[in-house]
Amino acid sequence: MANKRDLKKDINYVLGDIIEEVYVWELENPDKDNKTGEAIIDEAITSFDGFMARANERKLENPKQHFKSIREDLEKTAKALVKKVNAL
């Protein structure tokens, strides 16, 4: 079983990379409206907070299943955010 520290790092890296891509897009397109990019960043930060809260839960009945579901949800969320970034 992967440990909790690795899961937290994955959450941080994945959502951090998405936020970084939005910033790069904003720098490359200074003449375009940044509101869509800011909305994506806000959504990524909100998702980060939610995933970290779930990762820090204590007294789990089935920790292996819990962390597996977090990883699956992280993957779904990341794919949706990447689609939005690519649509910019």
KACORUR-V91508 format. One record per run of one state. SS is the DSSP state (~ for helix, > for strand, _ for the rest). FROM is the first residue (numbers start at 1). LEN is the number of residues. If there is no record, write none. Layout:
ss:from:len
SS:FROM:LEN
SS:FROM:LEN
This chain:
ss:from:len
_:1:3
~:4:25
_:29:6
~:35:21
_:56:7
~:63:25
_:88:1
